[in-house]
Amino acid sequence: MLHMDLAQLVALAAVVDEGSFDAAATSLHVTPSAVSQRIKALEQSAGQVLVRRTKPTAVTAAGESYLRLARQIDVLVRDAAAETSAGRPGPVTVPIAVSADSMATWVLPALATVGPGVCFDLHRDDQSRTAELLRSGTVMAAITSVDEPVQGCRSTRLGTTRYRPMATPAFVDRWFAGGVSVDALAVAPMVVFDRHDDLQERYLRRRTRRRLDPPRHYVPASADFAEAVALGLGWAVLPHEQSDEPERLGRLVEIDPGQHVDVVLHWQQWTLQTPALERVAAAIRGAAADHLL
């Protein structure tokens, strides 16, 4: 740790962000050889491999703390330059991990209020997995269902997103004409975001106390996911931001009134305080107070 320099840390972040040594060299306006030498010097100082030479490149478990340090130093340098008017610092980039549902409903309007001087690098993943991006140093903040603070971070409860099982009236007439039963849920097609999405499974387990394997449509985009339900491809649990208007218009109905799946969300961020990150955090907390239970 005592023998690293800023250029080595910058190279580490660039290699991870750009996905290869060549792309990192282009972004830093140096040769690929220079990037490679900086990474090797950093690894020699650390006494272990910090970067996996895969496609795309990624940090090893040992490299996570170095990547986090690289991002923290970059933010501090930019903030200091802005405060002292030293040079012409570019905007501070704040990488954030967020779920597709939150991004498609309330997070983007919140970020739009932050104002100039901050750019966002949004990483989409399931809310149960976004904390891993924080732990690896990929992001400096995350909206996550994990309440236990990641090392070096603090956690604030934001509120609860409530998901209700919804479908079109025609779908309900076809698949649930006799009511929502175990037999009906076992065969009625459902819409699932991706292989990590367990919200529909949580509803099924709570409702039936059994493991069912109904037909599934995988639709990995939040707006398209809700539209797939509204088009009658299957049923799914939806947040109120995506279900309220179609429900008012009669396009969607609850298939099982009174049943729901609640996901408690938390904002985790570095304990290192910077003006840019605090502005983002304030915007997220304010929007969560308006949109979440």
C-alpha positions in Angstrom: 0.0 0.0 0.0 2.9 2.4 0.7 4.4 2.0 -2.8 1.4 2.6 -5.0 0.9 5.9 -6.8 -2.1 7.7 -8.2 -1.4 6.7 -11.8 -1.5 3.0 -10.8 -4.9 3.4 -9.1 -6.3 5.3 -12.1 -5.1 2.5 -14.4 -6.8 -0.1 -12.2 -10.2 1.8 -12.4 -9.8 2.3 -16.1 -9.1 -1.3 -16.8 -12.2 -2.4 -14.9 -14.5 0.3 -16.3 -13.4 -0.1 -19.9 -13.2 -3.9 -19.8 -9.7 -4.3 -21.3 -6.2 -3.0 -21.2 -6.4 -1.6 -24.7 -9.6 0.3 -24.0 -8.2 1.6 -20.8 -5.2 2.9 -22.6 -7.4 4.7 -25.1 -9.4 6.4 -22.3 -6.2 7.4 -20.5 -4.4 8.5 -23.7 -1.4 6.3 -23.0 -0.1 3.1 -24.5 -1.4 -0.4 -23.6 2.1 -1.2 -22.4 2.0 1.7 -20.0 -1.3 0.5 -18.5 0.1 -3.0 -18.2 3.2 -1.7 -16.4 1.1 0.3 -14.0 -1.1 -2.6 -13.1 1.9 -5.0 -12.7 3.6 -2.4 -10.4 0.5 -2.2 -8.3 0.2 -5.9 -8.1 3.8 -6.3 -7.1 3.3 -3.7 -4.4 0.2 -5.6 -3.2 1.9 -9.0 -3.4 -1.0 -10.5 -5.2 -3.0 -10.5 -8.5 -5.6 -7.7 -8.5 -7.0 -7.9 -12.0 -8.5 -11.0 -13.8 -7.3 -11.0 -17.4 -10.7 -12.0 -18.7 -13.0 -10.5 -21.3 -14.1 -8.2 -19.8 -11.4 -7.6 -17.2 -12.5 -7.6 -13.6 -10.9 -7.2 -10.2 -10.1 -10.2 -8.0 -11.3 -10.4 -4.4 -8.0 -8.9 -3.4 -8.4 -6.1 -5.9 -11.8 -4.9 -4.6 -10.4 -2.7 -1.8 -7.9 -1.2 -4.2 -10.6 -0.4 -6.7 -12.7 1.2 -4.0 -9.7 3.2 -2.9 -9.1 4.3 -6.6 -12.7 5.6 -6.9 -12.6 7.3 -3.5 -9.3 9.2 -4.4 -10.7 10.2 -7.8 -13.8 11.7 -6.2 -11.8 13.5 -3.5 -9.4 14.9 -6.1 -12.3 16.2 -8.3 -14.1 17.7 -5.3 -10.9 19.4 -4.1 -10.3 20.8 -7.5 -13.8 22.1 -7.8 -13.7 23.8 -4.3 -10.4 25.5 -5.0 -11.0 26.2 -8.7 -7.8 24.5 -9.5 -7.7 23.7 -13.2 -10.9 22.7 -15.0 -12.2 19.6 -13.3 -14.8 17.7 -15.2 -18.0 16.5 -13.6 -17.8 13.9 -10.8 -19.1 10.5 -11.9 -21.1 8.7 -9.3 -21.6 5.0 -10.1 -24.8 3.6 -8.6 -26.3 0.1 -8.5 -30.0 0.0 -8.8 -32.8 -2.5 -9.7 -34.6 -2.2 -13.0 -38.0 -1.5 -11.3 -36.6 1.4 -9.2 -34.8 2.8 -12.2 -37.9 2.6 -14.4 -40.2 4.3 -11.9 -38.8 6.7 -9.3 -34.9 6.8 -9.4 -34.3 8.6 -12.7 -36.6 11.5 -11.8 -34.8 11.8 -8.5 -31.4 11.9 -10.2 -32.6 14.5 -12.6 -32.9 16.9 -9.6 -29.3 16.6 -8.6 -28.2 19.3 -11.0 -25.0 20.0 -12.9 -21.5 18.8 -12.0 -22.5 15.2 -11.4 -22.7 12.4 -14.0 -24.2 9.0 -13.3 -22.9 5.5 -14.2 -25.9 3.3 -13.4 -25.5 -0.4 -13.0 -28.7 -2.4 -13.2 -29.1 -5.6 -11.2 -31.6 -7.3 -8.9 -32.0 -5.5 -5.6 -30.8 -8.6 -3.8 -27.5 -8.4 -5.8 -26.7 -4.7 -6.0 -24.8 -4.8 -2.7 -22.3 -7.1 -4.4 -21.4 -4.3 -6.8 -20.8 -2.0 -3.8 -18.7 -4.6 -2.1 -16.5 -5.1 -5.2 -15.8 -1.4 -5.6 -17.7 -1.2 -8.9 -20.1 1.4 -7.5 -20.0 3.9 -4.6 -23.7 3.6 -3.7 -26.5 1.1 -4.2 -30.2 0.7 -3.7 -30.4 -2.7 -2.2 -32.6 -5.1 -0.2 -29.6 -5.9 2.0 -29.8 -3.9 5.2 -26.4 -5.0 6.7 -23.9 -2.3 5.7 -21.1 -3.4 3.4 -17.7 -2.9 4.9 -16.8 0.8 4.6 -20.4 1.8 3.9 -23.4 3.0 5.8 -26.9 1.9 5.3 -30.2 3.9 5.4 -33.7 2.4 5.1 -35.6 4.0 2.2 -38.9 2.3 2.4 -40.9 -0.6 0.9 -41.9 -1.4 -2.6 -45.2 -3.4 -2.6 -45.8 -5.8 -5.5 -49.3 -7.1 -6.3 -50.1 -10.1 -8.6 -51.7 -8.7 -11.7 -53.0 -9.9 -15.0 -55.5 -8.9 -17.7 -59.2 -9.5 -17.3 -59.1 -11.9 -20.2 -56.1 -13.8 -18.7 -58.0 -14.2 -15.4 -61.1 -15.4 -17.2 -59.1 -18.1 -19.0 -56.7 -19.3 -16.3 -58.4 -18.4 -13.0 -62.1 -18.8 -13.8 -62.5 -21.0 -10.8 -60.4 -18.8 -8.5 -56.7 -18.6 -7.7 -56.0 -22.2 -6.7 -52.8 -24.3 -6.5 -53.8 -26.2 -9.6 -54.5 -23.0 -11.5 -51.2 -21.4 -10.4 -49.3 -24.5 -11.5 -50.3 -24.1 -15.1 -51.0 -20.4 -15.6 -48.1 -18.7 -17.5 -46.2 -16.1 -15.6 -43.8 -13.3 -16.6 -40.4 -13.2 -15.0 -37.7 -10.5 -15.4 -34.7 -12.8 -15.5 -33.2 -15.9 -13.8 -32.4 -13.8 -10.7 -36.0 -12.5 -10.3 -37.6 -14.4 -7.4 -40.6 -12.1 -6.7 -43.1 -14.3 -8.5 -41.7 -17.4 -6.7 -42.0 -15.6 -3.4 -45.7 -15.0 -4.1 -46.2 -18.6 -5.2 -44.5 -20.1 -2.1 -46.5 -17.8 0.3 -49.8 -18.5 -1.5 -49.4 -22.3 -2.0 -46.7 -23.5 0.5 -45.5 -25.6 -2.4 -42.8 -25.4 -5.2 -44.6 -24.9 -8.5 -43.1 -24.8 -12.0 -45.5 -22.9 -14.2 -44.7 -21.8 -17.8 -42.5 -18.7 -17.8 -41.9 -15.8 -20.2 -38.5 -14.0 -19.5 -38.7 -10.3 -20.3 -35.5 -8.5 -19.0 -36.6 -4.9 -19.3 -38.8 -3.3 -16.7 -41.2 -1.3 -19.0 -41.4 -4.2 -21.4 -42.0 -6.6 -18.5 -45.1 -4.6 -17.4 -46.3 -4.3 -21.0 -46.0 -8.1 -21.4 -48.4 -8.5 -18.5 -50.7 -5.9 -19.9 -50.7 -7.7 -23.3 -51.8 -11.0 -21.6 -48.6 -13.0 -21.9 -48.9 -14.0 -18.3 -49.4 -12.8 -14.7 -46.7 -11.2 -12.6 -46.3 -9.1 -9.4 -46.0 -5.4 -10.3 -45.2 -2.3 -8.2 -48.0 0.3 -8.0 -46.1 2.7 -10.3 -46.5 0.2 -13.1 -49.9 -1.2 -12.3 -52.0 1.7 -11.0 -52.8 3.4 -14.4 -53.5 0.1 -16.3 -55.7 -0.9 -13.4 -57.7 2.3 -13.6 -58.1 1.8 -17.3 -59.3 -1.7 -16.9 -56.3 -3.3 -18.6 -55.1 -5.0 -15.5 -56.8 -6.5 -12.4 -55.5 -8.1 -9.2 -55.6 -11.9 -9.6 -55.5 -12.4 -5.8 -56.7 -9.3 -3.9 -55.1 -8.8 -0.6 -52.0 -10.7 -1.5 -48.7 -9.0 -2.1 -44.9 -9.2 -1.9 -43.0 -6.5 0.0 -39.4 -5.6 -0.7 -37.7 -3.3 1.8 -35.1 -1.1 0.1 -32.0 0.5 1.7 -29.5 3.1 0.4 -26.0 2.0 1.0 -23.1 4.4 0.3 -19.4 4.9 1.2 -18.8 6.3 4.6 -16.5 8.7 2.8 -18.5 11.9 2.5 -18.2 14.0 -0.7 -20.4 16.9 -1.8 -21.4 15.0 -5.0 -22.4 11.8 -3.2 -24.3 13.7 -0.5 -26.3 15.5 -3.1 -27.2 12.2 -4.8 -28.1 10.6 -1.5 -30.4 13.5 -0.5 -32.2 13.3 -3.8 -32.7 9.5 -3.5 -33.9 9.8 0.1 -36.4 12.5 -0.8 -37.8 10.6 -3.7 -38.1 7.4 -1.7 -40.1 9.3 0.9 -42.6 10.2 -1.8 -42.8 6.9 -3.6 -42.1 4.1 -1.2 -44.3 2.8 1.7 
